[in-house]
C-alpha cells in the first residue's frame, strides 16, 4: 500500500515519509506537494527507493528432451 505521512514540527518544518512506492517514482508522486510546501532541505532514500520494479513480463522457459 502506498502511504505518504507528514509530520509538522513546532518550528514549521514538515517531515515527509513515503512508503510502498518503489524506485524513483516516489519523487514524481511527491513533487507537486513539495513544490507547495517550499524548499526541500534534505532527502533520505529508504529501502523502497532502491527496490527493483518489474518492468518486463516473465520469460517462459521451455525444455525439450530428445531421446535417440
C-alpha positions in Angstrom: 0.0 0.0 0.0 1.3 3.5 -0.9 1.5 5.8 2.0 2.5 9.5 2.5 3.0 10.6 6.1 3.6 14.2 7.1 4.8 15.5 10.4 4.6 19.2 11.0 7.1 20.3 13.7 6.5 23.3 16.0 9.2 25.3 14.2 7.3 24.9 10.9 9.5 22.1 9.3 7.5 19.4 7.5 8.8 15.9 7.5 7.5 13.7 4.8 7.8 9.9 4.7 6.8 7.9 1.7 6.4 4.1 1.8 5.2 1.5 -0.6 6.4 3.2 -3.8 9.4 1.5 -5.4 12.2 3.2 -7.3 12.5 6.9 -8.3 8.8 7.2 -9.0 8.2 8.4 -5.4 9.8 11.7 -6.5 7.2 12.1 -9.2 4.4 11.4 -6.7 5.7 14.0 -4.2 6.9 16.7 -6.5 3.7 18.7 -6.6 3.3 18.6 -2.8 6.9 19.6 -2.2 6.6 22.5 -4.5 3.7 23.8 -2.4 5.4 23.2 0.9 8.6 25.1 -0.1 12.3 24.3 -0.2 13.4 20.7 0.4 16.3 20.8 2.9 17.3 17.1 2.8 16.2 13.7 1.5 17.0 10.3 2.8 16.1 7.4 0.4 14.5 4.4 2.0 14.8 0.7 1.0 11.8 1.2 -1.2 13.7 3.7 -3.3 16.4 1.1 -4.1 13.9 -1.7 -4.7 13.8 -3.1 -8.3 10.5 -2.6 -10.1 9.3 -5.3 -12.5 9.2 -3.7 -16.0 9.4 -6.7 -18.2 7.0 -9.7 -18.4 8.1 -13.0 -17.1 10.1 -15.2 -19.5 8.8 -18.6 -20.3 11.4 -21.3 -20.5 10.6 -24.5 -22.4 12.8 -27.5 -22.1 12.6 -30.4 -24.6 14.2 -33.7 -24.0 15.1 -35.8 -27.0 15.9 -39.5 -26.7 17.7 -41.2 -29.6 
